[in-house]
């Protein structure tokens, strides 16, 4: 890889990962605000913790929603799984684009890569 191409591709991937994490944190916060606003959790701090554990499907079990809210917690977990999968696909697409750009600008490496397979 040419020296000048490594860092732009690296920073693009780091920036993408940063935005993905930020978007997940925003979704966790929206769920937490919903729980706190509707008194399903005692305060916003507890709701943020519960939401993060539920969204990421860690599920420690030290906090539970009231009986009438338990199905909503499952929906949050399902949403978290789906959003993490979507983020993985998006990150892979960005990575493929960065690699594809590199190969388009380096025909010799593309030829070497084909010969290796």
C-alpha positions as a printed Julia matrix, in Angstrom:
117×3 Matrix{Float64}:
   0.0     0.0     0.0
   1.3     3.44   -0.88
   2.14    5.54    2.17
  -0.24    8.37    1.3
  -3.25    6.06    0.96
  -3.07    4.27    4.29
  -4.01    7.12    6.63
  -7.0     8.52    4.7
  -8.56    5.04    4.52
  -7.75    4.43    8.19
  -9.31    7.74    9.29
 -12.37    7.05    7.16
 -12.86    3.74    9.0
 -12.2     5.31   12.41
 -14.65    8.12   11.62
 -17.28    5.64   10.46
 -16.86    3.58   13.64
 -17.15    6.74   15.75
 -20.4     7.78   14.05
 -21.83    4.28   14.38
 -21.1     4.2    18.11
 -22.56    7.7    18.51
 -25.77    6.66   16.71
 -26.11    3.57   18.93
 -25.62    5.71   22.04
 -28.29    8.1    20.78
 -30.73    5.21   20.32
 -29.94    3.93   23.82
 -30.6     7.42   25.19
 -33.95    7.66   23.4
 -35.06    4.34   24.9
 -33.86    5.47   28.35
 -35.73    8.76   28.12
 -38.84    6.81   27.15
 -38.49    4.52   30.2
 -37.77    7.39   32.55
 -40.54    9.66   31.2
 -43.12    6.88   31.58
 -41.88    5.91   35.08
 -40.82    2.42   34.0
 -37.45    3.14   35.65
 -36.91    5.25   38.79
 -34.58    7.86   37.22
 -32.74    8.69   34.0
 -29.39    7.31   35.18
 -30.93    3.94   35.98
 -32.86    4.03   32.72
 -29.67    4.73   30.74
 -27.92    1.79   32.4
 -30.88   -0.54   31.85
 -31.26    0.59   28.25
 -27.55    0.07   27.46
 -27.59   -3.42   28.98
 -30.8    -4.3    27.14
 -29.91   -2.75   23.76
 -26.57   -4.56   23.67
 -28.29   -7.77   24.82
 -25.86   -8.08   27.73
 -28.82   -8.59   30.04
 -27.28   -8.62   33.51
 -30.72   -9.0    35.08
 -29.98   -6.73   38.03
 -32.72   -4.37   36.85
 -36.04   -5.4    35.4
 -38.95   -3.46   34.01
 -42.33   -3.54   35.73
 -44.49   -6.43   34.59
 -46.54   -4.34   32.15
 -43.33   -3.05   30.46
 -41.38   -6.31   30.05
 -42.36   -6.88   26.44
 -41.03   -3.4    25.58
 -37.61   -4.43   26.93
 -37.61   -7.36   24.54
 -38.43   -5.05   21.66
 -35.48   -2.85   22.62
 -33.17   -5.88   22.65
 -34.44   -6.95   19.23
 -33.92   -3.41   17.93
 -30.37   -3.42   19.3
 -29.54   -6.72   17.59
 -30.92   -5.47   14.28
 -29.14   -2.11   14.49
 -25.82   -3.76   15.36
 -26.22   -6.06   12.36
 -27.04   -3.12   10.12
 -24.01   -1.24   11.44
 -21.79   -4.23   10.73
 -23.02   -4.35    7.15
 -22.5    -0.62    6.71
 -19.01   -0.77    8.19
 -18.16   -3.67    5.85
 -19.41   -1.61    2.88
 -17.22    1.34    3.87
 -14.25   -0.98    4.33
 -14.88   -2.56    0.92
 -15.12    0.88   -0.67
 -11.83    1.94    0.93
 -10.13   -1.26   -0.24
 -11.73   -1.02   -3.68
 -10.49    2.55   -4.08
  -7.01    1.38   -3.15
  -7.08   -1.45   -5.71
  -8.46    0.82   -8.46
  -5.54    3.18   -7.96
  -2.95    0.37   -7.83
  -3.47   -1.91  -10.84
  -0.25   -3.81  -10.09
  -1.58   -4.92   -6.7
  -4.91   -5.89   -8.24
  -3.05   -8.11  -10.7
  -0.97   -9.61   -7.88
  -4.13  -10.24   -5.84
  -5.78  -12.08   -8.74
  -2.68  -14.2    -9.29
  -2.66  -15.19   -5.61
  -6.16  -16.72   -5.91
